[in-house]
Amino acid sequence: MPAQITGPMAASIPIHMANDPSNNYRRQHKHSRSSYSESSPLANSRNNSLTFRPPKRHMSTPDKTIAITNASGRQAASLIRVATAVGYRVRAQLRNLEGVVATEVSTNPNVTVFVGELYTRHNPTKENKDVTQNGPIAGVGVNHELISNLFRGAQLAFINTTFYGDEVQIGIALADAAKKAGVQHYIYSSMPDHKAYNKDWPSLPLWAAKHEVEAYVRKINLPATFVYTGIYNNNFTSCPYPLFCMELQEDGSFIWQAPFHPDAKLPWLDAEHDVGPAVVQLFKDGIAKWKGERIALAYEYLSPKEACRLFARGVGRPVHYVRGPIETKVQIPTGYREQLEALEKLFKLEEKDPKRQPPYFGDMKLEVSCPTEALELWEGPRGLEEYAREMFALEEEANGFTWMLDEDEIDQRSAADEKLHAATTSVEQLRLEDEDEDDDSDDEDDGLVMRGLKRDEEQWLA
């Protein structure tokens, strides 16, 4: 059956399938999707997941439905791919139907999509136009109707809140609705409030909000598990975004600049590849095993210098780490800007001792569990070196960069892009002519220009 679309936007926004057979200019990228060369003795071994397929085992199909928020984010999209592949049904909230991930989710036959924001804004004003501001925002409320519908008929839930709207109030509303619906296992993607662990550490506003939501989930005794995700491998990009920009140099090398101590360990995670399998295993294990537990989802524990060495091996170019301030070269949401400002205070540039850097997860118990506990849930993670080798260049090319291409490939790409641009421009012009312009439109992303072609509408930090 086709994916179901519900919500106030369902009747007005068609889904356009990107399956035009004439658009065949994209070829197999020269970077292999396998970690091993054809001559490698591992190429045909059990260690190569692309060629080795174990015999299928008879498995019962789970008769369960999962409610999922912010479904175009990396965490949620990863879970939806894995969960629907093994038989779970999903009720997914999407902010809109734009972008490749939203299209993937909304066309999945095992997903019922609810299109709309988790917040409401009935009277847009200059003061509440940016809904990413930290804390309560005048005139901005909670979309209780969508939230209530999302949990209808769901036995399980994976909830990752973001800073669009009042995150704490939205998190509380989601927990209340889940309890009212009788959700049996509620997995919340949480993060720490560092100030709760040490009064001398500043709170990171986006993480402190999640910490407060987690406290409420515990208070109402919702049967819940809390996952704490490490730094996404997928955050790295040569786009001029703050904190995780791999800045391409004239000599072809990359530089990553951040305030972290170069020798202090940090947790790492390939969110797209590894969140889904780990969370599915939590659901399979059940609430009896994981009720109230915090789990560090991180499959490597690396210092910035170690991370750069692995990344360099994977991408085949020198990668250097520079400890320095966070550089903001593009407009970013207010909530994310406030997070970065607090992060610079937490990870002080003047601190010389790596042992004195606050733990990323706040709680040292979570830090020392990396990556052992995560590996007990999922034994096939994609590490940073493998991500750099297999995916980084592909994502960069999809975002319009050509540093990984030979000159003849660039020429062919340019010719194909010109044809595609002409066709896209014609379609876009038709769309614009059919739309009414509204200066007071509900568009909180006016200042959000940190975008790439591949993930134009991906949720921030999700």
C-alpha positions as CSV (number, residue, x, y, z in Angstrom):
1,M,0.0,0.0,0.0
2,P,1.3,3.6,-0.6
3,A,2.4,5.8,2.2
4,Q,-0.4,7.6,4.0
5,I,-0.3,11.4,4.4
6,T,-2.4,13.0,7.1
7,G,-2.6,16.4,8.6
8,P,-3.6,19.9,7.5
9,M,-1.1,20.0,4.7
10,A,-2.0,16.6,3.3
11,A,-4.6,17.8,0.9
12,S,-2.6,20.7,-0.5
13,I,0.9,19.3,-1.0
14,P,1.4,16.6,-3.6
15,I,4.3,14.3,-3.4
16,H,6.5,14.4,-6.5
17,M,8.4,11.2,-7.1
18,A,12.0,11.9,-8.3
19,N,12.2,9.0,-10.7
20,D,12.7,10.7,-14.1
21,P,14.6,8.1,-16.2
22,S,16.0,10.8,-18.4
23,N,18.0,12.2,-15.6
24,N,20.8,9.7,-16.0
25,Y,23.9,11.9,-16.0
26,R,25.0,10.7,-12.5
27,R,27.3,7.8,-12.8
28,Q,28.8,5.5,-10.2
29,H,31.2,7.6,-8.2
30,K,34.9,6.6,-8.4
31,H,35.0,6.3,-4.7
32,S,34.1,2.6,-4.0
33,R,31.2,2.0,-1.6
34,S,33.2,-1.0,-0.2
35,S,35.9,-0.7,2.3
36,Y,38.0,-3.2,0.4
37,S,39.6,-3.2,-3.0
38,E,38.7,-6.0,-5.4
39,S,42.2,-7.5,-4.9
40,S,41.9,-7.5,-1.1
41,P,41.5,-10.9,0.5
42,L,38.7,-9.4,2.6
43,A,36.7,-8.5,-0.5
44,N,34.7,-11.8,-0.5
45,S,35.0,-12.5,3.2
46,R,32.3,-12.3,5.9
47,N,33.7,-8.9,6.8
48,N,32.5,-7.3,3.6
49,S,28.8,-6.6,4.2
50,L,28.3,-5.7,0.5
51,T,29.2,-9.1,-0.8
52,F,28.5,-11.5,2.0
53,R,24.9,-12.3,2.8
54,P,24.2,-15.0,5.4
55,P,21.3,-17.4,4.9
56,K,18.0,-15.8,5.8
57,R,16.5,-16.9,9.1
58,H,12.8,-17.3,9.7
59,M,11.8,-14.3,11.9
60,S,8.4,-13.3,13.2
61,T,7.2,-10.0,12.0
62,P,6.8,-7.5,14.9
63,D,3.2,-6.5,15.3
64,K,4.1,-3.1,16.7
65,T,3.7,0.5,15.6
66,I,6.3,3.2,16.4
67,A,5.5,6.8,16.8
68,I,8.4,9.0,15.6
69,T,8.9,12.8,15.6
70,N,11.2,14.9,13.4
71,A,11.3,12.1,10.9
72,S,13.6,13.9,8.4
73,G,16.4,14.1,11.0
74,R,19.3,11.7,10.8
75,Q,18.4,9.7,14.0
76,A,14.7,9.2,13.1
77,A,15.3,8.5,9.4
78,S,17.9,5.9,10.3
79,L,15.3,4.2,12.6
80,I,12.6,4.3,10.0
81,R,14.7,2.6,7.4
82,V,15.6,-0.2,9.7
83,A,12.3,-0.6,11.6
84,T,10.2,-0.7,8.5
85,A,12.6,-3.2,6.8
86,V,12.0,-5.7,9.6
87,G,8.3,-5.3,9.8
88,Y,7.4,-2.5,12.2
89,R,4.8,0.1,11.2
90,V,5.6,3.8,11.7
91,R,3.6,6.9,12.4
92,A,6.0,9.7,11.6
93,Q,5.8,13.5,12.1
94,L,7.4,15.6,9.3
95,R,7.7,19.3,9.4
96,N,7.1,19.4,5.6
97,L,7.5,17.2,2.5
98,E,10.5,18.9,1.1
99,G,13.9,17.3,0.6
100,V,15.2,13.8,-0.2
101,V,14.7,12.4,3.3
102,A,11.2,13.6,3.6
103,T,10.4,12.1,0.2
104,E,12.0,8.8,1.3
105,V,10.0,8.7,4.5
106,S,6.7,9.8,3.0
107,T,6.8,7.2,0.2
108,N,7.7,4.3,2.5
109,P,4.6,2.0,2.3
110,N,4.9,1.1,6.0
111,V,4.8,4.8,7.2
112,T,1.8,7.0,8.0
113,V,3.0,10.6,7.8
114,F,1.7,13.5,9.8
115,V,2.8,16.7,8.1
116,G,3.1,19.8,10.4
117,E,5.0,21.5,13.1
118,L,5.0,20.4,16.7
119,Y,4.5,24.0,17.6
120,T,1.7,26.5,16.7
121,R,1.9,30.2,15.9
122,H,-1.5,31.8,15.4
123,N,-0.4,35.4,15.3
124,P,3.0,35.8,13.7
125,T,4.9,38.9,14.9
126,K,8.4,40.2,14.5
127,E,9.2,39.0,18.0
128,N,8.2,35.4,17.4
129,K,9.2,35.0,13.8
130,D,12.3,33.1,14.9
131,V,10.9,30.1,16.7
132,T,14.3,28.7,17.5
133,Q,14.8,31.1,20.4
134,N,15.6,29.5,23.7
135,G,12.7,29.2,26.2
136,P,9.0,30.2,26.0
137,I,8.1,32.4,23.0
138,A,5.1,34.8,23.1
139,G,2.4,33.6,20.7
140,V,4.0,30.2,20.1
141,G,2.3,27.2,21.5
142,V,2.1,23.4,21.2
143,N,0.4,21.4,18.4
144,H,-1.6,19.1,20.7
145,E,-3.9,17.9,18.0
146,L,-1.0,16.6,15.8
147,I,0.8,15.1,18.8
148,S,-2.4,13.3,20.0
149,N,-3.0,11.8,16.5
150,L,0.6,10.8,16.2
151,F,0.4,8.3,19.2
152,R,-3.0,6.9,18.2
153,G,-2.5,3.1,17.9
154,A,1.3,3.2,18.7
155,Q,2.8,0.8,21.2
156,L,6.4,2.2,20.9
157,A,7.9,5.7,20.5
158,F,11.2,7.2,19.5
159,I,11.1,10.9,20.3
160,N,13.8,13.4,19.4
161,T,12.8,17.0,20.1
162,T,14.5,20.0,18.4
163,F,14.6,23.7,19.1
164,Y,11.7,24.6,16.7
165,G,9.2,26.0,19.2
166,D,9.4,25.7,23.0
167,E,11.3,22.4,23.2
168,V,10.5,21.8,26.9
169,Q,6.8,22.3,26.5
170,I,6.7,20.3,23.3
171,G,8.6,17.5,25.1
172,I,6.2,17.6,28.0
173,A,3.2,17.4,25.7
174,L,4.7,14.5,23.8
175,A,5.3,12.6,27.1
176,D,1.8,13.2,28.3
177,A,0.2,12.1,25.1
178,A,2.3,9.0,25.0
179,K,1.3,8.1,28.5
180,K,-2.4,8.7,27.7
181,A,-2.1,6.5,24.6
182,G,-0.6,3.7,26.6
183,V,2.8,3.6,24.9
184,Q,4.7,0.6,26.2
185,H,8.3,1.7,25.5
186,Y,9.2,5.3,25.1
187,I,12.8,6.0,23.9
188,Y,13.8,9.7,24.2
189,S,16.9,11.1,22.6
190,S,18.3,13.1,25.4
191,M,21.4,15.1,26.3
192,P,23.0,16.4,29.5
193,D,22.7,19.7,31.3
194,H,26.3,20.1,32.3
195,K,25.5,22.5,35.1
196,A,23.6,19.7,36.8
197,Y,26.8,17.8,37.1
198,N,29.1,20.7,38.1
199,K,28.0,24.2,39.1
200,D,31.1,25.6,37.4
201,W,30.1,24.2,34.0
202,P,27.7,26.3,31.9
203,S,24.5,24.8,30.5
204,L,24.3,24.2,26.8
205,P,20.8,25.6,26.1
206,L,19.7,23.0,23.6
207,W,20.9,20.1,25.7
208,A,19.6,21.6,28.9
209,A,16.1,21.6,27.4
210,K,16.4,17.9,26.6
211,H,17.7,17.2,30.2
212,E,14.6,19.0,31.5
213,V,12.3,16.9,29.3
214,E,14.0,13.7,30.4
215,A,13.4,14.7,34.1
216,Y,9.7,15.1,33.3
217,V,9.5,11.8,31.6
218,R,10.9,10.2,34.7
219,K,8.6,12.2,36.9
220,I,5.4,10.9,35.3
221,N,6.8,7.3,35.4
222,L,6.5,6.8,31.6
223,P,8.2,3.4,30.7
224,A,11.2,5.0,29.0
225,T,14.8,4.6,27.9
226,F,17.1,7.5,27.2
227,V,19.7,7.5,24.4
228,Y,22.6,10.0,24.3
229,T,24.1,10.3,20.9
230,G,27.8,11.1,20.2
231,I,29.1,13.6,17.7
232,Y,27.8,12.7,14.2
233,N,30.4,11.6,11.7
234,N,28.0,13.1,9.2
235,N,28.4,16.6,10.7
236,F,31.6,17.1,8.7
237,T,31.3,19.1,5.5
238,S,33.4,21.5,3.5
239,C,30.4,23.9,3.6
240,P,31.3,27.0,5.7
241,Y,29.1,25.8,8.6
242,P,30.3,26.4,12.2
243,L,32.0,23.8,14.4
244,F,32.3,20.9,12.0
245,C,33.6,22.6,8.8
246,M,36.3,20.5,7.1
247,E,37.8,23.5,5.3
248,L,39.3,22.6,2.0
249,Q,42.8,24.1,1.5
250,E,44.5,25.1,-1.7
251,D,46.9,22.1,-1.5
252,G,43.9,19.7,-1.3
253,S,44.1,19.1,2.4
254,F,41.4,19.8,5.0
255,I,41.5,21.7,8.3
256,W,39.0,21.2,11.1
257,Q,38.9,24.0,13.7
258,A,37.0,23.6,17.0
259,P,37.5,24.5,20.7
260,F,37.9,20.9,21.9
261,H,41.2,20.0,23.5
262,P,43.2,18.2,20.8
263,D,44.0,15.3,23.2
264,A,40.7,15.0,25.0
265,K,38.5,12.0,24.1
266,L,35.0,12.6,22.5
267,P,32.3,10.1,21.6
268,W,31.5,9.6,17.9
269,L,28.5,8.1,16.0
270,D,27.5,7.6,12.4
271,A,23.9,8.6,13.0
272,E,22.5,7.6,9.6
273,H,24.1,4.2,9.7
274,D,23.9,3.1,13.4
275,V,21.0,4.8,15.3
276,G,18.4,2.6,13.6
277,P,19.8,-0.8,14.4
278,A,20.7,0.1,18.0
279,V,17.2,1.5,18.7
280,V,15.5,-1.5,17.1
281,Q,17.5,-3.7,19.4
282,L,16.3,-1.7,22.4
283,F,12.7,-2.2,21.4
284,K,13.4,-5.9,20.9
285,D,15.0,-6.3,24.3
286,G,12.1,-4.5,25.8
287,I,11.3,-2.1,28.6
288,A,12.0,-4.7,31.3
289,K,15.7,-4.6,30.5
290,W,16.1,-0.9,29.7
291,K,13.5,1.0,31.9
292,G,15.0,4.3,33.1
293,E,18.5,3.5,31.7
294,R,20.7,6.1,29.9
295,I,22.7,4.6,27.0
296,A,25.6,6.3,25.3
297,L,25.1,5.7,21.6
298,A,28.7,6.2,20.4
299,Y,30.9,3.6,18.6
300,E,34.3,5.3,18.8
301,Y,35.9,7.4,21.6
302,L,38.5,9.6,19.9
303,S,40.4,12.8,20.5
304,P,40.2,15.4,17.7
305,K,43.7,14.5,16.6
306,E,42.8,10.8,16.5
307,A,39.6,11.7,14.6
308,C,41.6,13.7,12.0
309,R,44.1,10.8,11.5
310,L,41.3,8.4,10.8
311,F,39.5,10.8,8.6
312,A,42.7,11.4,6.6
313,R,43.1,7.7,6.0
314,G,39.6,7.4,4.8
315,V,39.5,10.4,2.5
316,G,43.0,9.9,1.2
317,R,44.1,13.5,2.0
318,P,45.8,15.2,4.9
319,V,43.4,16.4,7.6
320,H,44.7,18.7,10.3
321,Y,43.1,19.8,13.6
322,V,43.4,23.3,14.8
323,R,42.2,24.3,18.3
324,G,40.5,27.6,17.9
325,P,37.2,29.6,18.3
326,I,34.1,28.5,16.5
327,E,33.8,30.5,13.3
328,T,30.4,31.5,12.1
329,K,30.5,32.5,8.4
330,V,26.8,32.1,7.6
331,Q,23.5,32.9,9.1
332,I,22.3,30.3,11.6
333,P,19.2,29.8,13.7
334,T,19.2,31.8,17.0
335,G,18.9,28.6,19.0
336,Y,22.0,27.1,17.4
337,R,23.9,30.3,17.8
338,E,23.2,30.3,21.5
339,Q,24.3,26.7,21.8
340,L,27.6,27.4,20.1
341,E,28.3,30.4,22.3
342,A,27.7,28.3,25.4
343,L,29.8,25.5,24.0
344,E,32.8,27.8,23.7
345,K,32.4,28.6,27.4
346,L,32.2,24.9,28.4
347,F,35.2,23.8,26.3
348,K,37.5,26.6,27.3
349,L,40.3,27.4,24.8
350,E,42.6,28.4,27.6
351,E,42.4,25.0,29.3
352,K,45.7,23.2,28.8
353,D,45.0,19.9,30.6
354,P,42.9,17.5,28.5
355,K,41.8,15.7,31.7
356,R,40.1,18.9,32.9
357,Q,37.8,19.1,29.8
358,P,34.2,18.4,30.8
359,P,32.9,15.1,29.6
360,Y,30.8,15.4,26.5
361,F,27.9,13.5,28.1
362,G,28.3,15.3,31.5
363,D,28.1,12.0,33.3
364,M,31.4,10.1,33.5
365,K,29.5,6.8,33.8
366,L,28.2,7.4,30.2
367,E,31.7,8.3,29.0
368,V,33.4,5.2,30.3
369,S,30.6,3.0,28.7
370,C,31.7,4.2,25.2
371,P,31.7,2.2,23.0
372,T,31.1,-1.1,24.9
373,E,27.4,-0.6,25.7
374,A,26.6,0.6,22.2
375,L,28.4,-2.4,20.7
376,E,26.2,-4.7,22.7
377,L,23.2,-3.3,20.9
378,W,24.7,-3.2,17.4
379,E,27.9,-4.9,16.3
380,G,28.2,-3.5,12.8
381,P,28.9,0.3,13.1
382,R,30.4,2.5,10.5
383,G,33.4,4.2,12.0
384,L,34.8,7.6,11.1
385,E,37.5,6.2,8.8
386,E,34.9,4.1,6.9
387,Y,32.5,7.1,6.7
388,A,35.3,9.3,5.3
389,R,36.2,6.6,2.7
390,E,32.8,5.6,1.6
391,M,30.4,8.5,2.2
392,F,32.1,11.8,2.7
393,A,33.0,12.4,-1.0
394,L,29.6,11.2,-2.1
395,E,27.8,13.6,0.2
396,E,30.1,16.4,-0.8
397,E,29.4,15.8,-4.5
398,A,25.7,15.7,-3.8
399,N,26.1,19.1,-2.2
400,G,27.6,20.4,-5.4
401,F,31.3,20.2,-4.6
402,T,33.8,18.8,-7.2
403,W,37.1,18.5,-5.3
404,M,36.9,14.7,-5.5
405,L,36.5,14.6,-9.3
406,D,39.0,14.5,-12.1
407,E,39.0,17.3,-14.7
408,D,37.2,15.3,-17.3
409,E,34.6,14.3,-14.8
410,I,34.1,18.0,-13.9
411,D,33.6,18.9,-17.6
412,Q,31.0,16.2,-18.0
413,R,29.3,17.2,-14.7
414,S,29.1,20.8,-15.8
415,A,27.5,20.0,-19.1
416,A,24.9,17.8,-17.4
417,D,24.2,20.3,-14.7
418,E,23.5,23.0,-17.3
419,K,20.8,20.9,-18.8
420,L,19.4,20.0,-15.4
421,H,19.5,23.7,-14.3
422,A,17.5,24.8,-17.4
423,A,14.8,22.2,-16.7
424,T,14.7,23.0,-13.0
425,T,14.5,26.7,-13.6
426,S,11.4,26.2,-15.9
427,V,9.7,24.1,-13.3
428,E,10.5,26.5,-10.5
429,Q,9.2,29.4,-12.5
430,L,5.9,27.7,-13.0
431,R,5.7,27.0,-9.3
432,L,6.4,30.5,-8.3
433,E,3.8,31.9,-10.7
434,D,1.3,29.7,-9.1
435,E,2.0,30.8,-5.5
436,D,0.7,33.9,-3.7
437,E,3.4,35.9,-2.0
438,D,2.9,36.6,1.7
439,D,5.3,38.7,3.7
440,D,3.8,37.3,7.0
441,S,4.1,33.7,5.9
442,D,4.9,31.0,8.5
443,D,8.5,30.7,7.5
444,E,10.8,30.6,10.5
445,D,13.8,29.6,8.3
446,D,14.3,33.0,6.7
447,G,17.7,33.3,8.4
448,L,18.6,29.7,8.0
449,V,20.9,29.5,5.1
450,M,23.1,26.6,6.3
451,R,21.9,24.3,3.6
452,G,23.2,21.9,1.0
453,L,21.6,20.4,-2.0
454,K,21.5,16.9,-0.6
455,R,19.7,17.7,2.7
456,D,18.0,21.0,2.1
457,E,15.4,20.5,4.9
458,E,17.1,18.3,7.3
459,Q,16.4,19.0,11.0
460,W,19.2,20.8,12.8
461,L,21.1,18.6,15.3
462,A,18.6,15.8,14.8
